């Protein structure tokens, strides 16, 4: 849908530089601003800018006014009255009768395009103010820190020594028990402080018949193997004492087959719990199951009683744990929750859960897991954001893959995030096009409220993707380090909430998600890749120190095969980011693309140079960051 970015393209996004307020109510008038750079020859970039919005389903037109002009370009403004819960809009930018360009959230188009990439403002998508400033750290509780709990080891568990390799194939995968606890997590919060992380995200902690715990036997109690309810309370207190936030993991799509509700539903067809599941002779197992896995019966969200108990209202499970110290929920398999056959209640569930959070936690965060395109679910009063696999992880993997498919340097045995093919190796133009298409289909606040992952507990390690090895150990030789750190630079400089999966900062490798759940090697410091750790410390500190990196918009300036360049713009600061995956030619851009008489201060990486009217960005591999004055 989108075209390749040009440094002198007109620009608008949903950030404070371009939208007067991102939390409007019906009836408000929002001031929209468009920056139109001058052409390469210094001529004005537009003689007219026209707003086209859709009001009550019908296009409406508004003419923008030029309100400021300088040697680099002009600012245009127009008011947009908010009359619908979700308002879409675009701009016609023209220098005369023969110049026809639509400016949409996916780019500039010299032709008519669908409304799917128009800018969006939602009166319902109200992101908690604290979220954009976060740097998250994801912990798999069984594998982070070990303490004694006194709990009996259940029959399903296979006890393992802390240094014992994880099994990632075969029936034993979910049952390897390493003995990590929530008190063990609390004992290592100083590591989050050291890294500069501000938020702890835990995968599930409820009692279950596995160590991944997505097969809960109850949502009412924390697993005794992790220390029980009291340990979660102690952890929440410790997290907040460190000035951190705490996000839990709730499975609303399914339970485990041993869940209290499912046991009662099977035993008593007249029980209220019977309506929580869908029993049918036409189902392979006599009941609907997630992906037909019999141990994971799927919840039926047509049940009002299920909603009341699980997520809707102050007496629900979701509300209970928010009151016990959580600052928000990540919801597992959110893309399938409420969707079953002819029923599609996904938005109903998301909106009810969001109302509960608003009532109980006021500023709680609601994050959805979507493994693919989540754009159709992110405009309303439900999810604040998604795990941005579609708009960040996938394009970054394709750009920074460690070699040609099947060729030298490519880790064998990896599939492409669920697809049974090698991870493609694509140019930066393709990666940027994907990012623009995905992020151009949602409100800017939904992009800010989503999380950026180089990997997670469900994927191969990014260090393996970039060529660092497949054995599950640490890439001490640094074979994949350079590309890994280019990805890290992007993760810490783009909109959204960067989330580090425990051990990425050590250079750990793994070929799949189960393999990635390696116990943290606290007592084997010699296995840590110290240059990678140093890079994480530096990049996280950089993000936290610069408001433009946390809260600024994003203006693409350039995309080539081996490089990509963008501006992060905020009323208080502008930052230029230039990422290069491997050595290439220097990139030359018109200097006035950055504004009138810009000066650059290099914050990270190789310096840029300016001569006359040209900005030259280095072609050496890595990420450079420059503050624009």
C-alpha positions as CSV (number, residue, x, y, z in Angstrom):
1,X,0.0,0.0,0.0
2,X,2.7,2.5,1.0
3,X,5.4,4.0,-1.2
4,X,9.1,4.3,-0.1
5,X,9.7,7.3,2.1
6,X,11.3,10.5,0.7
7,X,13.0,13.0,3.0
8,X,11.0,15.9,1.5
9,X,7.6,14.2,1.8
10,X,4.9,16.2,3.7
11,X,4.3,14.7,7.1
12,X,1.7,14.2,9.8
13,X,1.3,11.7,12.6
14,X,-0.6,11.4,15.9
15,X,2.2,12.7,18.1
16,X,2.0,16.1,20.0
17,X,3.9,17.9,17.2
18,X,1.0,17.3,14.9
19,X,-2.2,16.7,16.9
20,X,-3.2,19.2,19.6
21,X,-4.6,16.5,21.9
22,X,-4.7,12.7,21.6
23,X,-7.5,12.1,24.1
24,X,-10.5,14.0,22.6
25,X,-14.1,13.7,23.5
26,X,-17.1,13.9,21.2
27,X,-17.6,17.5,20.2
28,X,-14.0,18.6,20.7
29,X,-12.1,20.4,17.9
30,X,-8.6,18.9,17.5
31,X,-6.0,21.1,15.7
32,X,-4.1,19.0,13.1
33,X,-0.8,20.2,11.7
34,X,1.0,19.2,8.5
35,X,4.7,19.9,7.9
36,X,5.5,20.4,4.2
37,X,9.2,20.7,3.4
38,X,10.4,22.8,0.5
39,X,11.4,21.0,-2.7
40,X,15.0,20.2,-3.5
41,X,15.2,23.5,-5.5
42,X,13.8,25.5,-2.6
43,X,10.3,26.0,-4.0
44,X,7.3,25.6,-1.7
45,X,6.2,22.1,-1.3
46,X,2.5,22.9,-1.4
47,X,0.2,25.7,-2.5
48,X,-2.8,24.0,-0.9
49,X,-3.5,21.4,1.8
50,X,-7.0,20.0,2.2
51,X,-8.3,17.8,5.0
52,X,-10.6,15.0,4.0
53,X,-12.3,13.3,6.9
54,X,-15.2,10.8,7.1
55,X,-18.1,12.1,9.2
56,X,-21.0,9.8,9.8
57,X,-19.9,7.7,6.9
58,X,-19.6,10.5,4.4
59,X,-16.5,12.4,3.3
60,X,-16.2,16.0,4.5
61,X,-13.7,18.6,3.4
62,X,-11.8,21.3,5.3
63,X,-9.1,23.6,3.9
64,X,-5.9,24.0,5.9
65,X,-4.3,27.3,6.5
66,X,-0.6,28.0,6.2
67,X,0.3,29.3,9.7
68,X,4.1,29.4,9.6
69,X,6.9,29.3,7.0
70,X,10.7,29.1,7.1
71,X,13.6,28.4,4.9
72,X,13.0,24.7,5.2
73,X,9.2,24.5,4.7
74,X,5.8,25.4,6.0
75,X,3.4,24.4,8.7
76,X,-0.3,24.1,7.8
77,X,-3.2,23.8,10.3
78,X,-6.8,22.8,10.2
79,X,-9.4,22.0,12.8
80,X,-11.2,18.7,13.0
81,X,-14.4,18.4,15.0
82,X,-14.8,15.0,16.5
83,X,-18.3,13.7,15.9
84,X,-17.7,9.9,15.8
85,X,-16.1,7.6,18.2
86,X,-13.4,6.7,15.6
87,X,-12.6,9.4,13.0
88,X,-10.5,8.8,9.9
89,X,-8.8,11.5,7.9
90,X,-6.2,12.2,5.3
91,X,-4.7,15.2,3.5
92,X,-4.6,16.3,-0.1
93,X,-1.3,18.1,-0.7
94,X,-0.9,19.9,-3.9
95,X,1.3,22.6,-5.7
96,X,-1.1,23.0,-8.6
97,X,-3.7,21.4,-10.9
98,X,-1.3,18.6,-12.1
99,X,0.0,17.7,-8.6
100,X,-2.2,15.1,-6.8
101,X,-0.8,13.6,-3.6
102,X,-2.7,11.9,-0.7
103,X,-0.9,12.0,2.6
104,X,-2.1,9.1,4.8
105,X,-0.7,7.3,7.7
106,X,1.0,4.8,5.4
107,X,2.8,7.4,3.3
108,X,2.4,9.8,0.3
109,X,0.5,8.4,-2.7
110,X,0.1,10.1,-6.1
111,X,-3.1,8.2,-6.7
112,X,-6.3,7.3,-5.0
113,X,-5.9,4.7,-2.2
114,X,-8.3,3.0,0.1
115,X,-9.3,4.4,3.5
116,X,-7.5,1.5,5.3
117,X,-4.4,3.6,5.8
118,X,-6.0,6.9,6.8
119,X,-5.0,8.6,10.1
120,X,-7.3,7.6,13.0
121,X,-8.4,9.4,16.2
122,X,-10.4,7.4,18.7
123,X,-12.3,8.9,21.6
124,X,-12.3,5.5,23.3
125,X,-8.7,4.5,22.9
126,X,-7.3,6.3,26.0
127,X,-3.8,5.1,26.8
128,X,-2.7,5.4,30.4
129,X,-0.2,8.3,30.6
130,X,2.6,6.3,32.2
131,X,2.8,3.6,29.5
132,X,5.0,5.3,26.8
133,X,7.8,5.9,29.3
134,X,8.2,2.2,30.1
135,X,11.0,-0.2,29.3
136,X,9.7,-3.7,30.1
137,X,11.4,-6.9,31.2
138,X,9.7,-10.2,30.7
139,X,10.3,-13.1,33.1
140,X,9.3,-16.7,32.9
141,X,8.8,-17.4,36.6
142,X,10.0,-21.0,36.8
143,X,13.4,-20.0,35.3
144,X,14.5,-16.7,36.8
145,X,15.3,-17.1,40.5
146,X,15.1,-20.1,42.8
147,X,14.0,-20.2,46.5
148,X,12.4,-22.7,48.7
149,X,8.6,-22.6,49.1
150,X,7.9,-25.8,51.0
151,X,5.3,-26.8,48.4
152,X,5.0,-30.5,47.4
153,X,6.3,-31.3,44.0
154,X,3.3,-32.5,41.9
155,X,3.3,-35.8,40.0
156,X,3.4,-34.1,36.6
157,X,6.6,-32.2,37.4
158,X,10.1,-33.4,36.3
159,X,12.5,-31.8,38.7
160,X,15.7,-30.3,37.1
161,X,18.9,-28.8,38.2
162,X,19.3,-25.1,37.5
163,X,22.1,-25.7,34.9
164,X,20.3,-28.7,33.2
165,X,19.6,-28.0,29.5
166,X,15.9,-27.4,28.7
167,X,14.1,-29.9,26.6
168,X,12.4,-28.3,23.7
169,X,11.1,-31.2,21.8
170,X,8.8,-34.1,22.9
171,X,6.3,-34.8,25.7
172,X,8.5,-33.6,28.5
173,X,8.7,-30.0,27.4
174,X,6.0,-28.5,29.6
175,X,6.9,-30.5,32.7
176,X,10.6,-29.6,33.3
177,X,10.4,-27.9,36.7
178,X,13.4,-25.8,37.7
179,X,12.0,-24.4,40.9
180,X,11.9,-20.6,40.1
181,X,9.6,-18.7,42.4
182,X,8.1,-15.2,42.8
183,X,10.3,-14.6,45.8
184,X,13.2,-15.5,43.5
185,X,12.1,-12.9,41.1
186,X,11.9,-10.3,43.9
187,X,15.5,-11.2,45.0
188,X,16.7,-10.1,41.5
189,X,14.8,-6.8,41.1
190,X,18.1,-5.1,41.4
191,X,19.0,-6.5,38.0
192,X,16.0,-4.7,36.5
193,X,17.3,-1.5,38.3
194,X,20.7,-2.1,36.9
195,X,19.4,-2.5,33.3
196,X,17.2,0.5,33.6
197,X,14.0,-1.5,33.1
198,X,10.9,0.1,34.6
199,X,8.3,-2.6,34.2
200,X,8.2,-6.3,35.0
201,X,5.9,-8.6,32.9
202,X,5.4,-12.1,34.3
203,X,4.1,-15.0,32.2
204,X,1.2,-16.8,34.1
205,X,1.5,-17.5,37.8
206,X,-1.8,-19.3,38.4
207,X,-1.7,-22.9,39.5
208,X,-1.5,-25.3,36.6
209,X,-0.3,-28.7,35.4
210,X,2.8,-27.3,33.5
211,X,5.6,-24.8,34.1
212,X,4.3,-22.5,31.3
213,X,1.0,-22.3,33.2
214,X,-1.2,-21.4,30.3
215,X,-3.3,-24.5,31.3
216,X,-4.5,-23.1,34.6
217,X,-6.4,-25.2,37.0
218,X,-7.7,-22.1,38.8
219,X,-7.5,-18.3,38.3
220,X,-8.3,-17.9,42.0
221,X,-4.9,-18.9,43.4
222,X,-1.2,-18.4,42.6
223,X,0.7,-21.7,42.1
224,X,2.1,-22.9,45.5
225,X,5.2,-23.9,43.5
226,X,5.8,-20.2,42.9
227,X,5.1,-19.3,46.6
228,X,1.3,-18.9,46.5
229,X,-0.8,-15.7,46.9
230,X,1.5,-14.3,49.6
231,X,4.5,-14.5,47.3
232,X,2.7,-12.5,44.6
233,X,1.8,-9.9,47.2
234,X,5.4,-9.7,48.4
235,X,6.6,-9.4,44.8
236,X,4.1,-6.6,44.0
237,X,5.2,-4.7,47.1
238,X,8.9,-5.1,46.2
239,X,8.3,-4.1,42.6
240,X,6.5,-0.9,43.6
241,X,9.1,-0.2,46.3
242,X,11.7,-0.2,43.4
243,X,9.5,2.3,41.5
244,X,8.6,-0.4,38.9
245,X,5.3,-1.5,37.4
246,X,4.0,-5.1,37.4
247,X,1.9,-6.7,34.6
248,X,0.4,-10.1,34.8
249,X,-0.7,-12.6,32.2
250,X,-4.3,-13.7,32.0
251,X,-5.6,-16.5,29.7
252,X,-9.2,-15.6,28.7
253,X,-9.4,-17.9,25.6
254,X,-9.1,-21.2,27.4
255,X,-8.4,-23.0,30.6
256,X,-6.6,-26.3,31.4
257,X,-8.5,-29.5,31.4
258,X,-8.0,-29.8,35.2
259,X,-9.5,-26.3,35.9
260,X,-12.0,-26.3,38.7
261,X,-14.6,-24.9,36.2
262,X,-14.1,-27.6,33.6
263,X,-14.1,-30.4,36.1
264,X,-17.5,-29.2,37.5
265,X,-18.8,-28.7,33.9
266,X,-18.0,-32.3,33.1
267,X,-19.3,-33.7,36.3
268,X,-22.6,-31.7,36.4
269,X,-24.4,-30.8,33.2
270,X,-26.7,-28.5,35.2
271,X,-23.9,-26.5,36.8
272,X,-23.3,-22.8,35.8
273,X,-19.8,-23.8,34.7
274,X,-21.3,-26.0,32.0
275,X,-22.1,-22.8,30.0
276,X,-18.4,-21.7,30.3
277,X,-17.5,-24.3,27.6
278,X,-19.0,-25.6,24.4
279,X,-19.8,-29.3,24.6
280,X,-20.9,-31.0,21.4
281,X,-20.9,-34.4,19.9
282,X,-19.6,-32.8,16.7
283,X,-16.3,-31.8,18.5
284,X,-13.4,-34.2,18.3
285,X,-13.1,-34.4,22.1
286,X,-16.8,-33.8,22.9
287,X,-16.0,-30.1,23.6
288,X,-14.3,-27.2,21.8
289,X,-10.6,-27.0,22.5
290,X,-8.0,-24.3,21.6
291,X,-6.5,-25.5,18.3
292,X,-8.1,-28.9,19.0
293,X,-5.6,-29.5,21.9
294,X,-7.7,-31.6,24.3
295,X,-5.9,-30.3,27.4
296,X,-6.9,-26.7,26.6
297,X,-10.8,-26.5,26.5
298,X,-11.9,-23.2,25.0
299,X,-14.0,-20.8,26.9
300,X,-17.5,-19.8,25.6
301,X,-17.9,-16.1,26.0
302,X,-21.6,-16.2,25.3
303,X,-21.9,-17.0,29.0
304,X,-22.8,-13.9,31.1
305,X,-21.7,-15.8,34.2
306,X,-18.3,-16.5,32.8
307,X,-17.9,-12.8,32.1
308,X,-18.9,-11.9,35.6
309,X,-16.4,-14.3,37.2
310,X,-13.5,-13.9,34.9
311,X,-13.3,-10.3,33.6
312,X,-16.4,-8.2,33.9
313,X,-16.9,-6.0,37.0
314,X,-15.3,-5.4,40.4
315,X,-15.9,-9.0,41.6
316,X,-14.2,-10.6,38.7
317,X,-10.8,-12.4,38.8
318,X,-9.3,-9.7,36.6
319,X,-10.3,-7.1,39.2
320,X,-9.2,-9.2,42.2
321,X,-5.6,-9.4,41.1
322,X,-5.4,-5.7,40.1
323,X,-6.4,-4.9,43.6
324,X,-3.7,-7.2,44.8
325,X,-1.0,-5.2,43.1
326,X,-1.0,-5.7,39.4
327,X,-0.7,-2.6,37.2
328,X,-2.2,-4.2,34.1
329,X,-2.8,-7.4,32.2
330,X,-1.3,-9.0,29.1
331,X,-4.0,-11.2,27.7
332,X,-2.9,-14.5,26.1
333,X,-4.4,-15.4,22.7
334,X,-6.4,-12.2,22.7
335,X,-6.9,-12.6,19.0
336,X,-9.0,-15.7,19.5
337,X,-10.8,-14.8,22.8
338,X,-14.5,-14.6,22.1
339,X,-14.1,-15.9,18.6
340,X,-15.5,-19.4,18.0
341,X,-17.4,-20.5,14.8
342,X,-20.2,-18.1,14.1
343,X,-19.6,-16.1,17.3
344,X,-17.3,-13.1,17.4
345,X,-17.4,-11.5,20.8
346,X,-13.7,-10.4,20.8
347,X,-14.5,-6.7,21.1
348,X,-17.2,-7.3,23.6
349,X,-14.7,-9.2,25.9
350,X,-12.0,-6.6,25.4
351,X,-14.3,-3.7,26.2
352,X,-15.7,-5.4,29.3
353,X,-12.2,-6.1,30.6
354,X,-11.1,-2.6,29.9
355,X,-14.1,-1.2,31.8
356,X,-13.1,-3.4,34.7
357,X,-9.5,-2.1,34.6
358,X,-10.7,1.5,34.4
359,X,-13.0,1.0,37.4
360,X,-10.5,-0.9,39.6
361,X,-7.1,0.4,38.6
362,X,-8.0,3.7,36.9
363,X,-4.8,3.8,34.9
364,X,-4.2,0.1,34.3
365,X,-2.8,-1.1,31.0
366,X,-4.5,-3.7,28.8
367,X,-2.2,-5.5,26.4
368,X,-3.3,-8.1,23.8
369,X,-1.3,-11.0,22.4
370,X,-1.8,-11.1,18.6
371,X,0.7,-13.1,16.7
372,X,-0.3,-11.5,13.4
373,X,-2.2,-8.4,12.2
374,X,-4.1,-6.9,15.2
375,X,-5.1,-3.7,13.5
376,X,-8.9,-4.4,13.3
377,X,-8.9,-4.9,17.1
378,X,-7.1,-1.7,18.2
379,X,-9.4,1.3,17.5
380,X,-12.0,1.0,20.2
381,X,-12.4,0.9,23.9
382,X,-10.7,-2.4,24.4
383,X,-7.0,-3.3,24.1
384,X,-4.6,-0.4,24.6
385,X,-2.1,-2.2,22.4
386,X,-0.7,-5.5,21.2
387,X,2.5,-7.4,21.2
388,X,3.7,-5.9,17.9
389,X,4.9,-9.0,16.1
390,X,3.3,-7.8,12.8
391,X,4.7,-4.2,12.8
392,X,8.0,-4.7,14.6
393,X,9.3,-8.3,15.2
394,X,8.5,-9.7,11.8
395,X,10.0,-6.9,9.7
396,X,13.1,-6.6,12.0
397,X,13.7,-10.4,11.8
398,X,13.5,-10.2,8.0
399,X,15.9,-7.3,7.7
400,X,18.4,-8.6,10.3
401,X,18.3,-12.3,9.6
402,X,21.8,-13.7,9.8
403,X,22.1,-15.0,6.2
404,X,20.5,-16.1,3.0
405,X,17.9,-18.9,3.4
406,X,19.7,-22.2,3.6
407,X,23.0,-20.4,3.1
408,X,26.1,-19.8,5.3
409,X,25.4,-18.1,8.6
410,X,21.6,-18.8,8.7
411,X,20.6,-20.8,11.8
412,X,19.0,-24.0,10.5
413,X,15.7,-25.3,11.9
414,X,14.0,-21.9,12.4
415,X,10.6,-21.2,11.0
416,X,9.2,-17.8,10.2
417,X,7.1,-17.2,13.4
418,X,4.8,-20.1,12.8
419,X,5.2,-20.4,9.0
420,X,7.0,-23.5,7.9
421,X,9.5,-21.6,5.7
422,X,12.9,-20.1,6.4
423,X,12.9,-16.6,7.7
424,X,13.2,-14.4,4.6
425,X,16.1,-12.0,4.1
426,X,14.5,-8.7,2.9
427,X,15.8,-5.3,2.1
428,X,15.2,-2.3,4.4
429,X,12.6,-1.0,1.9
430,X,10.5,-4.0,2.5
431,X,10.8,-3.9,6.3
432,X,9.9,-0.2,6.4
433,X,6.9,-0.8,4.0
434,X,5.6,-3.4,6.4
435,X,6.0,-1.2,9.4
436,X,4.2,1.7,7.7
437,X,1.3,-0.5,6.6
438,X,0.8,-2.0,10.0
439,X,1.2,1.2,12.1
440,X,-0.7,3.3,9.6
441,X,-3.8,1.2,10.2
442,X,-4.2,2.0,13.9
443,X,-4.4,5.2,16.1
444,X,-1.0,6.5,17.1
445,X,-1.9,5.9,20.7
446,X,-2.4,2.2,19.9
447,X,1.1,2.1,18.4
448,X,2.5,3.8,21.6
449,X,0.5,1.3,23.8
450,X,1.9,-1.7,22.0
451,X,5.1,-3.6,22.9
452,X,8.2,-4.2,20.8
453,X,9.8,-7.6,21.1
454,X,13.0,-8.8,19.4
455,X,11.8,-12.2,20.8
456,X,9.8,-13.7,23.6
457,X,9.0,-16.9,25.5
458,X,7.2,-18.1,22.3
459,X,9.9,-17.5,19.7
460,X,13.5,-18.4,18.9
461,X,16.0,-16.1,20.5
462,X,16.8,-13.0,18.4
463,X,20.5,-13.8,18.8
464,X,19.9,-17.1,16.9
465,X,18.0,-15.3,14.2
466,X,21.0,-12.9,13.7
467,X,23.4,-15.8,13.4
468,X,24.6,-16.3,17.0
469,X,24.2,-20.1,17.2
470,X,21.5,-22.7,18.0
471,X,22.8,-24.6,21.0
472,X,20.8,-22.7,23.7
473,X,24.0,-21.3,25.2
474,X,25.5,-17.8,25.0
475,X,27.0,-16.4,21.8
476,X,30.3,-15.5,23.4
477,X,32.0,-15.5,20.0
478,X,29.8,-12.6,19.0
479,X,28.8,-14.2,15.7
480,X,25.4,-12.6,15.8
481,X,26.2,-9.7,18.0
482,X,26.4,-6.9,15.5
483,X,23.0,-7.6,13.9
484,X,21.5,-8.2,17.3
485,X,22.6,-4.8,18.5
486,X,21.3,-3.1,15.3
487,X,17.9,-4.6,16.3
488,X,18.4,-3.4,19.9
489,X,19.0,0.1,18.6
490,X,15.7,0.0,16.6
491,X,13.9,-1.5,19.6
492,X,15.0,1.4,21.9
493,X,14.4,4.2,19.4
494,X,11.0,3.4,17.9
495,X,7.5,4.2,19.2
496,X,6.0,1.6,21.5
497,X,7.2,-0.1,24.7
498,X,10.4,-2.1,24.3
499,X,10.3,-5.4,26.2
500,X,13.4,-7.4,26.9
501,X,13.0,-11.1,27.4
502,X,15.1,-12.3,30.3
503,X,18.6,-13.3,29.1
504,X,18.6,-11.4,25.8
505,X,21.0,-9.0,27.4
506,X,23.4,-11.9,27.9
507,X,23.4,-13.0,24.3
508,X,21.5,-16.2,24.8
509,X,20.5,-18.3,21.8
510,X,17.6,-20.7,21.2
511,X,15.8,-22.2,18.2
512,X,12.2,-22.0,19.4
513,X,10.2,-20.6,22.3
514,X,10.5,-23.7,24.5
515,X,14.3,-23.6,24.0
516,X,14.3,-19.9,24.9
517,X,13.0,-20.6,28.4
518,X,16.5,-21.1,29.8
519,X,17.1,-20.7,33.5
520,X,19.0,-17.4,34.1
521,X,22.7,-18.2,34.7
522,X,23.2,-16.0,37.8
523,X,26.1,-18.1,39.1
524,X,27.9,-18.4,35.7
525,X,28.9,-14.9,35.0
526,X,31.7,-16.1,32.7
527,X,28.9,-17.2,30.2
528,X,27.6,-13.7,29.8
529,X,28.4,-11.8,26.7
530,X,29.5,-8.6,28.4
531,X,29.6,-6.4,25.2
532,X,25.9,-7.3,24.7
533,X,25.1,-6.4,28.4
534,X,27.0,-3.1,28.0
535,X,25.0,-2.3,24.9
536,X,21.6,-3.0,26.7
537,X,22.7,-0.7,29.5
538,X,23.6,2.1,27.1
539,X,20.6,1.8,24.8
540,X,18.0,1.6,27.7
541,X,19.7,4.6,29.4
542,X,19.5,6.5,26.1
543,X,15.8,5.9,25.6
544,X,15.0,6.9,29.2
545,X,17.0,10.1,28.9
546,X,15.4,11.4,25.7
547,X,11.7,12.3,25.6
548,X,11.6,12.2,21.8
549,X,12.5,8.5,21.9
550,X,9.7,7.7,24.3
551,X,6.9,10.0,23.2
552,X,7.8,11.5,19.9
553,X,6.2,10.8,16.5
554,X,8.1,9.0,13.7
555,X,8.9,10.6,10.3
556,X,10.6,8.3,7.8
557,X,13.3,10.0,5.8
558,X,14.9,7.1,3.9
559,X,14.8,3.4,3.4
560,X,17.4,1.5,1.4
561,X,18.4,-2.1,1.1
562,X,20.8,-2.0,4.0
563,X,19.8,1.1,5.9
564,X,16.8,3.0,7.3
565,X,16.6,6.5,8.6
566,X,13.9,8.3,10.6
567,X,13.2,11.3,12.9
568,X,11.5,11.1,16.3
569,X,9.8,14.5,16.8
570,X,8.5,15.9,20.1
571,X,7.7,19.5,21.0
572,X,10.7,19.4,23.4
573,X,13.2,17.5,21.2
574,X,14.0,16.0,17.8
575,X,16.2,13.0,17.4
576,X,17.6,11.5,14.1
577,X,18.1,7.7,14.0
578,X,20.1,6.0,11.2
579,X,20.4,2.1,11.2
580,X,22.7,0.2,8.9
581,X,22.6,-3.6,8.9
582,X,25.9,-4.1,7.0
583,X,28.4,-1.7,5.5
584,X,27.0,0.2,2.6
585,X,27.3,3.5,0.8
586,X,26.8,6.6,2.9
587,X,23.3,8.1,2.7
588,X,22.9,11.6,1.5
589,X,19.8,13.6,2.4
590,X,18.8,17.3,1.9
591,X,19.8,19.0,5.1
592,X,16.6,21.1,5.2
593,X,14.6,17.9,5.6
594,X,15.5,18.3,9.3
595,X,14.2,21.8,9.5
596,X,15.7,25.3,9.1
597,X,19.4,25.6,9.9
598,X,19.7,22.3,11.8
599,X,22.7,21.4,14.0
600,X,23.4,17.8,14.9
601,X,24.9,16.5,18.2
602,X,25.8,12.8,18.0
603,X,24.5,10.8,20.9
604,X,25.5,7.3,19.8
605,X,27.5,5.9,16.9
606,X,29.3,7.4,14.0
607,X,29.0,11.1,13.4
608,X,27.0,12.6,10.6
609,X,28.5,15.3,8.4
610,X,27.0,18.4,6.8
611,X,28.2,20.3,3.9
612,X,26.3,23.2,2.3
613,X,22.8,21.8,1.9
614,X,23.6,18.1,2.3
615,X,23.4,15.8,5.3
616,X,25.7,12.7,5.0
617,X,25.0,9.7,7.2
618,X,27.7,7.0,7.6
619,X,27.5,3.7,5.8
620,X,29.2,1.7,8.5
621,X,27.1,-1.0,10.2
622,X,25.4,0.0,13.4
623,X,22.9,2.5,14.7
624,X,23.7,6.2,15.1
625,X,21.5,8.6,17.0
626,X,21.8,12.4,16.7
627,X,19.9,15.2,18.5
628,X,18.7,17.8,16.1
629,X,19.0,21.4,17.2
